[in-house]
Amino acid sequence: MGYFQLAIALVMEVIGTNFMKASVGFSKPIPTLLTIIAYVACFYSFAQCLKEINLSIAYATWGGLGIILTTVVAVVVWHNRVTIPELIGIGLIVIGVVICNVSGN
């Protein structure tokens, strides 16, 4: 159940971040409200996952996968460009997440 809660937290974080972008600096009320709702759900789910998953493992996974998914959404939805150095950096984050999960208990 811990990893399911972590997945919910991850999805809600990506949704919240994208609604934050859509809120244009919190100047649009509906995307702003959806940002707040998504982040409340995100942090609630993340707190629940910490009952079963070590903080270091959960945070590395949440942060690393959040960066990857947010980057994918930014490219697809917002038409952002990603440079080679950015892709290398993201790749290093993925390697770090894998190492944390493989070496964690």
NORBELKA-V556360 format. One record per pair of residues at least 24 apart in sequence whose C-alpha atoms are under 6 Angstrom apart, sorted by sequence separation. I is the first residue (numbers start at 1). J is the second residue. D is the distance in whole Angstrom. If there is no record, write none. Layout:
BEGIN
i = {I/I}
j = {J/J}
d = {D/D}
END
This chain:
BEGIN
i = {12/13/64/12/9/9/61/9/60/5/6/6/5/2/2/10/14}
j = {38/42/93/42/42/45/97/46/97/45/46/49/49/49/52/62/70}
d = {5/6/6/5/4/5/6/5/6/5/6/6/5/4/5/6/6}
END
